[in-house]
Amino acid sequence: MLRSCAARLHAVGALRGLRGCARPWARSSGPAPEFFHEDHSLPKPSWSKDMRLLFDQFMKKCEDGSWIHLPSYNYTLFQRSQDISAFIHAYLPTASKLINEEKLLQAKIFTRNFEDGLGFEYVMFYNDVEKRVVCVFEGGPYLQGMPGCLHGGAIATMIDATVGTSAMIAEGIVMTANLNINFKRPVPLCSVVLINSQLDKIEGRKLFISCNVQSVDEKTLYTEATSLFIKLDPEKQV
Ligand SMILES: CCCCCCCC/C=C\CCCCCCCC(=O)SCCNC(=O)CCNC(=O)[C@H](O)C(C)(C)COP(=O)(O)OP(=O)(O)OC[C@H]1O[C@@H](n2cnc3c(N)ncnc32)[C@H](O)[C@@H]1OP(=O)(O)O
C-alpha cells in the first residue's frame, strides 16, 4: 500500500514535471523516518458510510487513470527538518528571522493531528484533464462552531487545503494571497461534503482557482469561494 501511494504521488509530480518541487534547498537525501509515511487519506474504522462510499466511487474512477488518489501525510513536502529550515531560508527569508528552529522540528500539518474521527477526515482526488481537485471531507465533533454546525474556519481551512493542492500540483511552491468565501448554508457537523475545486487560469505567477462545497447528494450548495495563489519567487524577499 505504501508503495502504491508513493507511486501515485510520484505520478502527480511527474505529471507536472515537478515544477518548483525539485527541492533545490534540500541539504540531504534518503528516506524520511518510517513513521512519517502513514497515509491519512485511506479508509479508517472512524469513517462514516457516506465517506467510505464516496472513497470507493472515486477509487473506481482512478482505475482508468482519469482520476488520481492523492495520499496525505501529517508533514509537508519538505518533511525533513533540515529541508524545512533550508526551504524557509530560500523562499521566506523575512519569516525565517522569527522562526524558532527547534520548534520547527515538531511541525506538522494541523488538519492531520486530531484523533481519528474527531477533526478533519478527508481524502482528495485529482483530474489532470479537467484541472480539478475534489476533496471528500467529514468535519468531526471537535470542529463545531454554532451548535451542530461546522466552524466556518474549519470550512475555510479545507477550502484552502483543496485549492492549495490544486495550485501546488499546477505550479509547485505557492502561497494563498486571497481567499474569498461566501458561506451560503450551514454545514451540519459530522456530515460528509464534497469540495470541488477548479483551476480557472494561470497568469504569470498568479493562479486563479474557484471552489464550491456541496452536500453528497449535490442538492445543497453550502459554500462558494474564489482564490488567488502566487507562485513563490526565491529571488524576491517575501
Ligand atoms: C508535485 C506536487 C504534488 C502535490 C501533491 C499534493 C500535496 C499537497 C500537500 C499539502 C497541500 C496543503 C495546501 C495548503 C495550502 C495552504 C496555503 C496557505 O495557507 S499559505 C498561508 C497564507 N498565505 C500567506 O501567508 C501569504 C502571505 N503573503 C505573501 O507572502 C505575499 O503577499 C505573496 C507571496 C502572496 C505575494 O508576494 P510577492 O512579493 O511574491 O508577489 P507580489 O508582487 O506582491 O504579487 C504578485 C502578483 O499578485 C498580485 N497579488 C498579490 N496579492 C494579491 C491579492 N491579495 N489580491 C490580488 N492580487 C494580488 C500582485 O498585484 C501582483 O500582480 P501583478 O504581477 O503586478 O499583476
The ligand as a Gaussian input file, in Angstrom:
#p B3LYP/6-31G(d) Opt

LIG

0 1
 C        4.071000      17.970000      -7.344000
 C        3.263000      18.324000      -6.194000
 C        2.305000      17.280000      -5.740000
 C        1.496000      17.822000      -4.645000
 C        0.501000      16.866000      -4.169000
 C       -0.380000      17.491000      -3.212000
 C        0.248000      17.601000      -1.838000
 C       -0.445000      18.666000      -1.103000
 C        0.105000      18.816000       0.268000
 C       -0.309000      19.775000       1.008000
 C       -1.260000      20.814000       0.461000
 C       -1.631000      21.759000       1.509000
 C       -2.044000      23.023000       0.848000
 C       -2.248000      24.027000       1.920000
 C       -2.311000      25.376000       1.323000
 C       -2.229000      26.372000       2.402000
 C       -1.601000      27.596000       1.851000
 C       -1.560000      28.678000       2.883000
 O       -2.310000      28.686000       3.787000
 S       -0.416000      29.883000       2.678000
 C       -0.580000      30.889000       4.163000
 C       -1.378000      32.108000       3.964000
 N       -0.775000      32.982000       2.996000
 C        0.240000      33.804000       3.327000
 O        0.712000      33.871000       4.441000
 C        0.784000      34.659000       2.209000
 C        1.281000      35.999000       2.689000
 N        1.579000      36.828000       1.525000
 C        2.774000      36.791000       0.933000
 O        3.698000      36.119000       1.401000
 C        2.922000      37.576000      -0.336000
 O        1.954000      38.581000      -0.409000
 C        2.775000      36.659000      -1.596000
 C        3.841000      35.580000      -1.599000
 C        1.377000      36.004000      -1.677000
 C        2.949000      37.519000      -2.852000
 O        4.103000      38.303000      -2.651000
 P        5.150000      38.505000      -3.836000
 O        6.040000      39.608000      -3.365000
 O        5.795000      37.220000      -4.219000
 O        4.289000      38.940000      -5.085000
 P        3.600000      40.358000      -5.401000
 O        4.488000      41.084000      -6.342000
 O        3.136000      41.049000      -4.174000
 O        2.282000      39.863000      -6.168000
 C        2.392000      39.166000      -7.405000
 C        1.158000      39.498000      -8.187000
 O       -0.003000      39.066000      -7.457000
 C       -0.869000      40.187000      -7.145000
 N       -1.398000      39.998000      -5.806000
 C       -0.711000      39.656000      -4.696000
 N       -1.527000      39.576000      -3.656000
 C       -2.773000      39.839000      -4.119000
 C       -4.045000      39.901000      -3.516000
 N       -4.212000      39.619000      -2.211000
 N       -5.105000      40.205000      -4.289000
 C       -4.955000      40.457000      -5.626000
 N       -3.762000      40.433000      -6.258000
 C       -2.692000      40.140000      -5.503000
 C        0.064000      41.410000      -7.238000
 O       -0.687000      42.584000      -7.515000
 C        0.960000      41.005000      -8.380000
 O        0.252000      41.169000      -9.558000
 P        0.968000      41.660000     -10.933000
 O        2.065000      40.643000     -11.207000
 O        1.519000      43.016000     -10.629000
 O       -0.114000      41.638000     -11.963000

